[in-house]
Amino acid sequence: MGLGVGIFLIAVGAILTFAVNASSSSVNIDAVGWILMGVGLVSILLSLLFWQSWAGPGYWSRRRTTYVDDGPPPTY
């Protein structure tokens, strides 16, 4: 999902849990908020875990090694 979506889900879940005082007989809004915050946290952790396999931190500053092949060894 990504870092931005995870942060968005945590924000929406926190709003539903702590700021909304409405009640519904069919849906527990507090539970939906906690679930959204949990999914957002898992999303952030997974994207940080797999970030290095993409172009994560230090991608452009990594030292690259160049190997020079001088050809076959001389024959005697």
NORRA-V247801 format. One record per backbone hydrogen bond with DSSP energy under -1.0 kcal/mol. NH is the residue of the N-H (numbers start at 1). CO is the residue of the C=O. E is the energy in kcal/mol with one decimal. If there is no record, write none. Layout:
nh: <NH:NH>
co: <CO:CO>
e: <E:E>
This chain:
nh: <6:7:8:9:10:11:12:13:14:15:16:17:18:19:20:32:33:34:35:36:37:38:39:40:41:42:43:44:45:46:47:48:49:50:56:59>
co: <2:3:4:5:6:7:8:9:10:11:12:13:14:15:15:28:29:30:31:32:33:34:35:36:37:38:39:40:41:42:43:44:45:46:54:56>
e: <-1.8:-2.2:-2.2:-2.6:-2.1:-2.2:-2.6:-2.5:-2.4:-2.2:-2.5:-2.3:-2.8:-1.8:-1.1:-1.9:-2.1:-2.3:-2.3:-2.4:-2.2:-2.1:-2.6:-2.3:-2.1:-2.4:-2.3:-2.3:-2.5:-2.5:-2.2:-2.1:-2.0:-2.3:-1.1:-1.5>
